[in-house]
Amino acid sequence: GGYLGGKIGTKIARVYENIGMALLPHAGLAIGLIVILNSDPVIASNYPEVVRELTNVVLAAVVIFEIIGPPLVRRSIRNADEDGKDRQRIVEFLQEEYIVTPLEATDKWDAIRQLAAFLKRTHGLTELTVDDLVESIEEREKSISTAMGSGVAIPHAKLPSGPDIMGVMGICPNGIDFDAPDNKPVHYIIMIATPREHQQRHLQVMAAVARMISDTNTRAKLLVAKTPAEVYEAIEVESKENYNYFLED
């Protein structure tokens, strides 16, 4: 069930191929079934041997799974490369639900507006309008372009408040003019929104994102990715190998 669910949900292979073992210790449903069978007078009186055999088998399986389950869960997490992911990472906001590919935009301002709307929708920014976000970004963009060269742009907005730094990513396969210093079209746009109370971490996050996207091989993988899950997988592989830094508590 976990395997099929992960595959249907377009999760990456290393996750859905290992999720089954991680579910072994979950015995609540099985125990609930046994309780129902034993408490139903009709079933218990008409099929006593069946109920007894099922009870013995299920209870034995529960005991075994509770013993071997925890080490199998740890092994599954390691095999899926999810070990340590409960700690907040600098680029944690670039999960697949915050990635759009392809981003079809006519120019930089259209791209900014589309990503601002995507940011508002995916992060539940109910107190801000899309225009509020666009205005904050355009104020900086009109003074100096946030394009960094090599096809990368990192526009950013300031938020009046919020729980943490957040962001979204858009991949533009055809490229758009973003007034880049090297005059090359931009293919990778990472939009960052920073609440006022987290401004001290803004440069830290910007540096981590810039380092991630500066790798030529990573950019090539991102450009050919067909789905947000594939984009996220490319980011995860690169982060594990080169920049898997964690935020300080």
WOSUL-V374681 format. One record per residue. N is the residue number from 1. RES is the residue in one small letter. PSI is psi in whole degrees, -180 to 180 (NA if undefined). Layout:
<<N & RES & PSI> <N & RES & PSI>>
//
This chain:
<<1 & g & -45> <2 & g & -40> <3 & y & -50> <4 & l & -40> <5 & g & -43> <6 & g & -38> <7 & k & -44> <8 & i & -36> <9 & g & 8> <10 & t & 34> <11 & k & 161> <12 & i & 152> <13 & a & -41> <14 & r & -19> <15 & v & -54> <16 & y & -20> <17 & e & -17> <18 & n & -1> <19 & i & -28> <20 & g & -49> <21 & m & -32> <22 & a & -14> <23 & l & -2> <24 & l & -42> <25 & p & -6> <26 & h & 96> <27 & a & 6> <28 & g & -42> <29 & l & -42> <30 & a & -44> <31 & i & -39> <32 & g & -39> <33 & l & -43> <34 & i & -41> <35 & v & -43> <36 & i & -44> <37 & l & -42> <38 & n & -25> <39 & s & -11> <40 & d & 114> <41 & p & -34> <42 & v & -50> <43 & i & -44> <44 & a & -35> <45 & s & -34> <46 & n & -28> <47 & y & 57> <48 & p & -38> <49 & e & -40> <50 & v & -45> <51 & v & -42> <52 & r & -45> <53 & e & -44> <54 & l & -40> <55 & t & -45> <56 & n & -44> <57 & v & -47> <58 & v & -44> <59 & l & -38> <60 & a & -42> <61 & a & -39> <62 & v & -45> <63 & v & -46> <64 & i & -47> <65 & f & -33> <66 & e & -25> <67 & i & -50> <68 & i & -13> <69 & g & -53> <70 & p & -48> <71 & p & -32> <72 & l & -35> <73 & v & -46> <74 & r & -40> <75 & r & -42> <76 & s & -41> <77 & i & -42> <78 & r & -44> <79 & n & -31> <80 & a & 4> <81 & d & 34> <82 & e & 5> <83 & d & 130> <84 & g & 2> <85 & k & -6> <86 & d & -12> <87 & r & 141> <88 & q & 128> <89 & r & 160> <90 & i & -40> <91 & v & 26> <92 & e & -26> <93 & f & -8> <94 & l & 48> <95 & q & 165> <96 & e & -28> <97 & e & -9> <98 & y & 20> <99 & i & 136> <100 & v & 128> <101 & t & 130> <102 & p & 149> <103 & l & 109> <104 & e & 101> <105 & a & 145> <106 & t & -32> <107 & d & -177> <108 & k & -37> <109 & w & -36> <110 & d & -41> <111 & a & -43> <112 & i & -44> <113 & r & -42> <114 & q & -44> <115 & l & -33> <116 & a & -42> <117 & a & -39> <118 & f & -42> <119 & l & -47> <120 & k & -43> <121 & r & -46> <122 & t & -25> <123 & h & 5> <124 & g & 42> <125 & l & 76> <126 & t & -25> <127 & e & -6> <128 & l & 147> <129 & t & 166> <130 & v & -39> <131 & d & -37> <132 & d & -46> <133 & l & -46> <134 & v & -42> <135 & e & -42> <136 & s & -40> <137 & i & -44> <138 & e & -31> <139 & e & -42> <140 & r & -40> <141 & e & -33> <142 & k & -20> <143 & s & -39> <144 & i & 133> <145 & s & 141> <146 & t & 6> <147 & a & 134> <148 & m & -7> <149 & g & 168> <150 & s & 27> <151 & g & 15> <152 & v & 138> <153 & a & 141> <154 & i & 73> <155 & p & 146> <156 & h & 148> <157 & a & 153> <158 & k & 131> <159 & l & 145> <160 & p & -31> <161 & s & 169> <162 & g & 160> <163 & p & -28> <164 & d & 171> <165 & i & 138> <166 & m & 165> <167 & g & 170> <168 & v & 164> <169 & m & 137> <170 & g & 136> <171 & i & 122> <172 & c & 93> <173 & p & -37> <174 & n & -17> <175 & g & 149> <176 & i & 154> <177 & d & 124> <178 & f & 20> <179 & d & 46> <180 & a & 150> <181 & p & -26> <182 & d & 6> <183 & n & 18> <184 & k & 149> <185 & p & 152> <186 & v & 133> <187 & h & -23> <188 & y & 115> <189 & i & 118> <190 & i & 111> <191 & m & 125> <192 & i & 137> <193 & a & 123> <194 & t & 119> <195 & p & 153> <196 & r & -38> <197 & e & -5> <198 & h & 20> <199 & q & -30> <200 & q & -20> <201 & r & 0> <202 & h & -50> <203 & l & -34> <204 & q & -45> <205 & v & -43> <206 & m & -42> <207 & a & -40> <208 & a & -43> <209 & v & -44> <210 & a & -40> <211 & r & -40> <212 & m & -49> <213 & i & -8> <214 & s & -15> <215 & d & 125> <216 & t & -43> <217 & n & -40> <218 & t & -45> <219 & r & -39> <220 & a & -41> <221 & k & -40> <222 & l & -37> <223 & l & -31> <224 & v & -4> <225 & a & 136> <226 & k & -23> <227 & t & 160> <228 & p & -34> <229 & a & -39> <230 & e & -37> <231 & v & -46> <232 & y & -39> <233 & e & -43> <234 & a & -40> <235 & i & -42> <236 & e & -43> <237 & v & -45> <238 & e & -39> <239 & s & -38> <240 & k & -36> <241 & e & -35> <242 & n & -32> <243 & y & 38> <244 & n & 65> <245 & y & 151> <246 & f & 148> <247 & l & 145> <248 & e & 144> <249 & d & NA>>
//
